[in-house]
């Protein structure tokens, strides 16, 4: 496995692979890899000839009061994990390699970025779309792998890829969870032991919502209310949002009869965690 | 020469050329080709193995009160002109091929799009950047050819291409003029014979500004004033803007000592025309 921080080098390696007729996968990450990331790499490994993992904590997708500086980084661990999962190349650029001068060009998304995390994190999805555009242009991957934990991000990147005529196929990957149900996240490392126990309230409240839908509750307001009550029963939890939206348009839904995304963001102490599930109906 | 309106087909043709090791040029146009466009195609012809001309009146770069509907179109003439200039392929998609559903992803540019035409045409450069991104993703050109008449567009596309890590080289091409100095433009066809005579005021006023700079006038305000007076001496002319800016940043300049762009937009009757020149100093 190779590691490179240089755009030119990674472009050449990927381009040479493609010239040989090999399929190339990209797994874009911000590093500090956990079992969720590993599942993406392993899926990419199975479905492609070559797998590139990008590790880049992208400054332009963090707000001024967010955790860019303290976002966890551990390149030695990540390199080992990528190697074990079968990656062929890690692309780990420095910020000034990706943004050598003021980055004036941005990729934005209408509508899909307005609600949920987009409403709480202004500029976040523009930063995500911009860096993914850059990575796609550097690597020209045949397929790119994204976790369903970031459901809004996934919907946005799918739409962006189509709208801008990228040829990359966007492959969604299932949420990987801890034994007690907590969705894997690099930010879980911020949690104290007490907070870690409390954090299970996210997946528990979603499991309850799912059960209500399976029991034919079709009023999203009732389900949201139950989820809110459940989360508020946990003293360390503070709700950022609880939303039930159309799974494709991400617009508010008044009746549960199409695939719906139930997405939540909850602070556990000072750590903001997200989780979601999609209910496809019958 | 082939003509196709289908993204998939054009992508395949271009991709096959590139697999054979041939260099591919893109000349993006809105059709109604004049000698200015032809000069781009001929330059592309000399410098590349294959030349693709796109002909697409891009709806999203027109404002609601602009001339999208009446913008001139003449595919038969354009096909003949492309063939004579040595193009290998025309890509002429219908609007619903380029925008099959609501286009939610947009490419925007900060700063460079704020002044000049960008200030008068909100959303225009976002529409341009978005369609150029789409065309680059469809054709993957080695080089793309743009006229210097659209100086702000050229500066923006250069910056966008770098910021988003496209590999396409942006090739600027000189303004082609009528015998009396009027810059070639598809919009010149809107002019009545009387307006056509009056329109020479654009190039004349710029020639005067250039002479002032060569005569060491270094105060942009004095030059702007002279240009404004000159244009206002023409009864059919109405100034939209007269600006002297840094040629790279497009920011106002207070002293002429770096390459500066003098750019003007002038209504002749109801037709808005633009022209410009770049003064590099000594």
Boltz contact constraints between the chains, C-beta under 6 A:
constraints:
  - contact:
      token1: [A, 103]
      token2: [B, 163]
      max_distance: 6.0
  - contact:
      token1: [A, 104]
      token2: [B, 109]
      max_distance: 6.0
  - contact:
      token1: [A, 104]
      token2: [B, 110]
      max_distance: 6.0
  - contact:
      token1: [A, 104]
      token2: [B, 111]
      max_distance: 6.0
  - contact:
      token1: [A, 104]
      token2: [B, 159]
      max_distance: 6.0
  - contact:
      token1: [A, 105]
      token2: [B, 109]
      max_distance: 6.0
  - contact:
      token1: [A, 105]
      token2: [B, 160]
      max_distance: 6.0
  - contact:
      token1: [A, 105]
      token2: [B, 163]
      max_distance: 6.0
  - contact:
      token1: [A, 105]
      token2: [B, 164]
      max_distance: 6.0
  - contact:
      token1: [A, 106]
      token2: [B, 108]
      max_distance: 6.0
  - contact:
      token1: [A, 107]
      token2: [B, 107]
      max_distance: 6.0
  - contact:
      token1: [A, 108]
      token2: [B, 106]
      max_distance: 6.0
  - contact:
      token1: [A, 108]
      token2: [B, 108]
      max_distance: 6.0
  - contact:
      token1: [A, 109]
      token2: [B, 104]
      max_distance: 6.0
  - contact:
      token1: [A, 109]
      token2: [B, 105]
      max_distance: 6.0
  - contact:
      token1: [A, 110]
      token2: [B, 104]
      max_distance: 6.0
  - contact:
      token1: [A, 111]
      token2: [B, 104]
      max_distance: 6.0
  - contact:
      token1: [A, 112]
      token2: [B, 104]
      max_distance: 6.0
  - contact:
      token1: [A, 133]
      token2: [B, 164]
      max_distance: 6.0
  - contact:
      token1: [A, 134]
      token2: [B, 164]
      max_distance: 6.0
  - contact:
      token1: [A, 134]
      token2: [B, 165]
      max_distance: 6.0
  - contact:
      token1: [A, 137]
      token2: [B, 164]
      max_distance: 6.0
  - contact:
      token1: [A, 137]
      token2: [B, 165]
      max_distance: 6.0
  - contact:
      token1: [A, 137]
      token2: [B, 166]
      max_distance: 6.0
  - contact:
      token1: [A, 138]
      token2: [B, 165]
      max_distance: 6.0
  - contact:
      token1: [A, 159]
      token2: [B, 104]
      max_distance: 6.0
  - contact:
      token1: [A, 160]
      token2: [B, 105]
      max_distance: 6.0
  - contact:
      token1: [A, 163]
      token2: [B, 103]
      max_distance: 6.0
  - contact:
      token1: [A, 163]
      token2: [B, 105]
      max_distance: 6.0
  - contact:
      token1: [A, 164]
      token2: [B, 105]
      max_distance: 6.0
  - contact:
      token1: [A, 164]
      token2: [B, 133]
      max_distance: 6.0
  - contact:
      token1: [A, 164]
      token2: [B, 134]
      max_distance: 6.0
  - contact:
      token1: [A, 164]
      token2: [B, 137]
      max_distance: 6.0
  - contact:
      token1: [A, 165]
      token2: [B, 134]
      max_distance: 6.0
  - contact:
      token1: [A, 165]
      token2: [B, 137]
      max_distance: 6.0
  - contact:
      token1: [A, 165]
      token2: [B, 138]
      max_distance: 6.0
  - contact:
      token1: [A, 166]
      token2: [B, 137]
      max_distance: 6.0
